[in-house]
Amino acid sequence: MADTNEMTINLVVLGKTQTGKSAAGNSLLGSSDFESRGSPSSVTTCCSLGRSCRILGIMRRNGCELALRVRVLDTPSYPHSALSKEQELLGPTWKDFTAVLLTHADKAEEAGCSEETYLHSASSTLLSLLSSVQHKYIFLDNQKSIIKEERTIVLRKLLNFIRQNNYQVLLLKTSKE
């Protein structure tokens, strides 16, 4: 955070093919940086970084409004089953820095129940993941264009998770090859 009146959130979007990763990234950025469309195969074939403009009105510090910038790294399909038990990709503390973004929130609405009730019928794998990240999750409906107010709510939830982590960052292990 070079500018004391500005904060940057860095997000990496991981997931399987056709789960709405690019659409979620676009929603969080408030742009269409990433190609996103229905397709029988992967649309995203390489990592791509998208950046938001300065977003005002999200948070304040010491009575001053802070500008927020969001950077999203969109990724191709990630084979989660290939991760070892040591989580060597992100290191042992990854859970402290992870929030699960659940796309297709419209499915809970269609089922006529709250997000929490909807999650009670989730797979044991998803419930285990949510438990391991201290139930830090956010629902996002990618089927309709995100409105500014909904984007603000999602960003405030992310900032709250970051605040709970005392603004610490995840340090990735680097290869020494």
N, C-alpha and C positions, 0 to 999 in steps of 0.2 A: 504494500500500500504506500506508494511514493507520495501521492497527494493525500494529505490528512483529511481532506473533505471528500474523498472518494474511496470506495471499497470495491474490490473485484472478487467475484465468485467464479471459481473454475469448476466446471462439471464435465464428467466423462460419462457418455451414454453407452452402456453395455447391454446386450441382450441378444435374443435369437432373431432370426430372419422374420420379417413381417410383423414385428410387435409394436411398431410405431415409434422407434427410436428417433428417426429423423424428424418426424412430425412433432414429437415432444421437444426436441431441440429447437425447432422453429418457433414453437409456442413460447418457450422460455426466452428466446431471443427477441420475440416480437417481429420476426422477419421470415423470409423464405430462403435463407442461406443454403439449406440442404434440400436436395431433390427428394421429394416424398410423393409416392404414388402407389397404388395397388399393383402388384406384380406377382407372378408365380415364383419368382426367384429374387435374390437380393438386388435391391436398387443401389444401395451403398456398397461400393467395392473397395474403397480405401478411406483411411481416416481423413477427416476434414475439420478445420477449426472455424467456428462462427463467432462473431463478436457483436454484442449489442451496443447501441449508442448509450450515452449517459442517461440513466433512469432516475428521475427525481421523485420525491414524495413517498419513498419507501421507508426510510429510517432517519433518525436524528441522533447526534452525539453532542453532548455538552451544549444543548440548545441550538446547535447548527444543523441544517439539513445536509445529509451526506448524499452524494451521487453514487449510484450503484452501476457497475458494469458487470455483465454476465458474459463469460466465455464458455462455449460448449464444444467439446470434442466429440463429433459424431463418428461412430465406428461401424465397420461391417459386422455381420453376425459373429458372436463370440461363443465358442464351444465351452460352456461352463463346466461340462463334465470332465474336461481336460485339466481342470485345476486340481492340484494336489491338495492333500489335507493340510499342508503347511501354507497354502495360499501364496505360493512363491511369487505370483505376479504382483500382488499389492503389499506383501509383507504381513506380519502377524497382527498389526493393529488396524487393518482395513475396516473392521466392523465399527470402530469408533468414528469413522469418517464417511459412513455410508448411509444414505437414505434411499429407500426404494420408491421409485416413481412408477405408479401403476397406471398404465395407459388404458383407454377404453372405459373410463368411469361411467359411461352411459349404460354399461351392462348392469351395474348396481341399480341405477334408476329404472331400467326396464324391468328388473326383477321386483321393483316396488319396495326396496328396503334401503336402509342406511348403509353407508360404506362399511361400518364396523360389522353389521349383521351379515353383509355380503361376504366379508372376509372369513366369517365363521365357517363358510362352506368351501373355503379354499383348500388346496392340496396341502398335505402335511409338509411337503418340501417348502412351499411358500410360507406357511405358518412358522416353520423352523427358521427360515431366513429372516422373517420379520422379528422374531424373538431375538435372534442373534444381533440385530442392529437396534435393539431397544425400541422396537415398534416405531421407528422413524420412517413413516411412509406418507406419500402424498398421492391423491387420486387426480388424474387429469383426463379430461374428455377430449380426445383428438378428433372426434367425428365432426365437431363444429368448430368454427374459427374461435380461438380464444379471445375473450373480451379483455380489455385493459384491467378491469377490476379483478377478474379471475387470475390473471397473470400476477397482479400485485399480491393477491392472497398466497399464491404458490411461492413467490419470492420471499414473502414474509415468513412463511413456514420454513423455508431453507435457511434464512437468516437466524431463525430461532434455533434450529439444529446447530448451526455454526456457533451461536452464542453459548449453547449448552456445552460445546467442546472447548470453551474458553478461547475461541478463535485460533486454535491450533490447526496446523496443516498436516496432511499425510505426506511423509517423505518416502518416495519410492526407492526401492533398491535398484542400483544401476549395475549393468553388466560390465565386467572388467576385461572383456575380450578385446 
